[in-house]
Amino acid sequence: MRSRRIALAVAASACAVAALLPSGTVLASARPTTHARTHEALGIRPTLHGAHAARVSYYRTNNIVYHQGPIITGPINVYYIWYGNWSTLNPNANSIITKFGQNVGGSPYFNINTSYYNGANVHVTNSVTLKGSTTDNYSQGTSLSDAAVQTIVQSAISSGRLPLDTNGLYFVLTSSDVAETSGFLTQYCGWHTYGTINGANIKYSFVGDPSQNPAACEAQTASSPNGDPAADGMVSVMAHELEEAVTDPNLNAWYDRTGAENGDKCAWTFGTTSTASNGSAYNVTLGGSQFLIQRNWSASKQTCLMSG
């Protein structure tokens, strides 16, 4: 596994985008993280000032290139592990996050990833399927290490609750009473990595409920398209991690000279937005539901897009 320190992109267009959003909308921009990791981490949003602001043009003009590692060409299978007490702490989250997983595949948004290819010039396919989900009632407690996250995935597979799938991405989704001790809500909002589970190379991601510190990882804290800022915030982070896990699953495929992956290069930027009936902002409709999700970087056009 290739270990690297990820410095995330600052939103160059934060002020311009803010002018398009409803009054009171909270915008988030990613900041460079100082947390050295063996996986890619999506950082929390910063204050745009000083050294961070000075690095904007550097990140935004740095092309992403292929480094010969494998990608997930497709079909891409997604699995959810609902860790903790979702039914009591956030009963609405399941339907919101499930709707995203069921409908992101085949969308113009996910089609951006088809600009990425492997060494045989096989491109990512616009095919994502939510293949299954399971629950985990605090098997590793309420304070998780990175190793515990992998243990949760391994337990779900070894017990037969989820299949062993090398074309899969397993999301460990933690309820609001669960901490991830390597920096959740202080240094990152989510991450993806890979590991050997039952002899196979398995890709997985951690994304937690940000309710303990909404300002860190929710794009909109007062309201959101589906009336649940925490769940809507998780969807945006999940979109980011999904596109990166597909194009850089082993952390040795697609990234730029700073180590930033496709989602990193557009982190916390949303492009043109519309206003939902509850006054919140959204920029994409999937399966009849509106979401505000971060843009993705196109390898062919070398820019941030919402469709490709």
N, C-alpha and C positions, 0 to 999 in steps of 0.2 A: 504494500500500500504506500502510495506516495504522500508524504506529509508536507504540507505547505501552509504558509500563513496567508490568509486571504485579506486583501484590502479592497473594500467595497466602494462602489461608485457613489459620488455625491450627485444629487439631482441638480443638473445645471439649469433646468427649466422650472425650478420649483416656484419662483415668483410668477412666471407666465402661466403655469398650470393653475396656480391658486386663483388667478383672476377668472378662470372658467368655472370654478366650483361654487356651489351654493354658499351663502354667508355662514360662517361658523364651522365650515369643513376643516378638519385637521389634516394637513398634508404631512407625509413622512418621507424623509430622504435617508438613504443608508449612509453610515459613516464607516471609515476604515476600522476594522476590528484589530485589537492587539492580542487576540486570543489565538495562540498557535494550536492548530488542530490537525488531526489526521482525516478530517472530512471538511467539506465546504460548509461555511456558515453564513446565514443571511443576517446581517447586522441590524441593530436598531437604528432609528432615525436620529440625526444629529442637529445641532444648531449650525447653520451655514455661516461660518466666520473663520478668520485666520487661515491656518494651513490647509484646512479642509476645503475651503472655497477656492484656494489657489490651485488645487489639484483637479478641478472640474474639467478643464479642457483636455488635460492629459488623458483622463479616463475615456472621455467621450470621442476622442479621435484615434484611439488605439484599437486596431482591428483584431478580431478574434481569428485564430488559426488552428489548424489540425495538427496534433502531435502524435498521430499514429496509434493511439489507444483504441479499444473497442467502444462502440456505441450500442444502444438498443435500437435496432432498426424497426422492430415491430413484428407482430402486433404487441402493444405495450399493455401489460396487465397491472392493475392497481388493486391493492388490498389495504383495508383499514383495520387497525387494532385500536379499539376504543378502550383506553387505559384509565381506570379510576371510576368515578361515580358520575357519569354523564346524565343519567336519567333524572337525578335530583338537582345537580348543580347547573346544568344547561340542557334542558330537555329539547330545546328547539334546534340545537346545533346539528343533531344527526341528520335531519331532513335537509338542512341547508348545505352541509358538506357533502352529503350523498348526492344531492342534485348536481353539484359541480362535477363529482367523479363520474356520474352517469352521462354527462353531456359535453365534457371538454373535448373528447375524442371526436374527430370529424369536423370540428369547428374551424372557422377562419383563423381564430387565435392560435390553436395548436398547430395549424398548418405552417406557421413560421418555422417550426422545427424541421420541416422537410427540406430546408436549405442545408441541413447538416448531413454528412455522409461519412462512411468508413473508408479504409484503405482499398477496398474493392469497388469504390464509388457507388455503394448501395446506400440510398438515402433513408432517413427516418420516415416512416409512414405515418400518415395522419389517422392513427388508430389507437385509441385508448379505451380500455374497458374496465369498469369497476367489477372485478371478478369475485370479490368476497369480502366479508368483514367478520370480526369476532370481538369479544370483550375480554378484558383482563381486570379482575377485581383486586388491584393493588398487590399483585404477586411479588413485586420488588419494593413495596412500600411507597411512601409519598415523596421520597427524595432520591432521584435517579442519577446515577453516574452514566457516562457514555456506554460503559460495558453493560450496565443494566438494561439499556435500551436494546442492545443486541440480544441480550438474554430473553427479553420479552418477545422479540421476533422469533428467536429460535424455539421458544416454548410453544408459540402459536403453530409453528410448522411441525415440530416433533410430535405434538399432541394430535395432529391431524385436523386441527381447527381451520388451518389454512394450508394450501398445497405448497410444495417446494417448486418454485418457479423462477428460473434464471432470466426470464423475460419480464419479471415482475418488479414492482416497486412497492415496498411495504411501509405504510405510514403508521408510525406510533403516535397517536393523538391523545394527549394527556389532559385530564380535566383540570379545572382551575385551582384545585388544592394540591397539585403535584408540582414539585420543583425539579428542574434538571440542573445539577450542581455545577456544571462547567461553564455556566454563564447565561442561561435562559433569562430573558427580559433585562439583562444588564449588558450583555455583549452580543447577543444574537436573538433572532426570533424563530429560527429553525435551521436545520442542517440536513445534508444527505451524505451517505458514505456507502461502503460495501464491506462485506465480511464473508468468511467461509463458514457456512452453516450446513451441517449434514453433508459435508464434502462438496458443496456447490457454492459458486460465487453469487451471493445474494445482495441485492441493493435495497437499502432501507433509508427512511427519513424520520426525523423527529420534528414534530410541530405541536406546540402546546397551546392551551387556552391562555390568552394574554390578560385575562381579567384582573390579575393581581397588579398589573402595571399597564393599564390601557394605553397610556401615552407612548409606550415603548414600541408596540407592535400592532396597534390598530390604526388603519389608515384614517378612519373616521370614528371618533369616540362618542359623539353625542347621538348620532343616528347612523344607520347604514341601510343599504337597499333592501335587506331582508329583515330589518328590525332587530338585528342582533350583532352589534359591533364586534364582539369577540369572535363569533363564528365567521362573520364576513371577513374579519381580519385574518383568520386562519386560512380561509380559502385563497386569499391573495398570496400568503406565504407558501401554501401548498402548490399553487400554480408555478411560482418561482422554482421551488425544489423539483417539481416534476420535470420541467423543461431542462433543468441542469442534470438531473439524474439520467435522463435519456441521452443527452449529448456528451456527457462526461461522467459515466457511471463509475469508472475506476480512477477518476481524477488524473487521467493521463491522455485525454482525447482533445476536446475543444476548450481552449481558454486563451486569454491574451497574455502579453508579456509580463503583466503584473500578477497573473494567476486568476484573474476575474473570469468567471464563466458567463454564459449568455444572459442568464437572469441577473447576475451581478451588474452587468453593464447598463441595465435599465432599471435597477432596483429603486422602488418607491417613486417611479414616474408613471403617469397614467394616461398621457396623451389627451385627446379631446374627450370630454365627459358630457353626460346628460344629467338631468335632474329627475330623480325618482319621485313618486307621488308623496313620499314622506319628507321630501326636501333634501335628501342625501344625494350624493353623486354616484353615478355608475358609468361604466364604459364598455360593457359587454352584456349580451343576453344569451344565456345558455339554458336550453330546456324550458324556456318561458320565464326563467328567473333572472333578475338583474344582479350583476356583481361589479365591484370595483377591484380590478386585479392589475398587477404590475405588468408593464410592457415586457416584451422579449426582444432579444437581439437577433437580427437576421444575418446569417453567415454570407448570403449572396449579396445583400444590399448594404451590409455593414452599418446598420442603424437600428434604432429602437422602433418597433412596430406593434400594433395591436391586431394585425391580420397579415397573412402572407399567402 
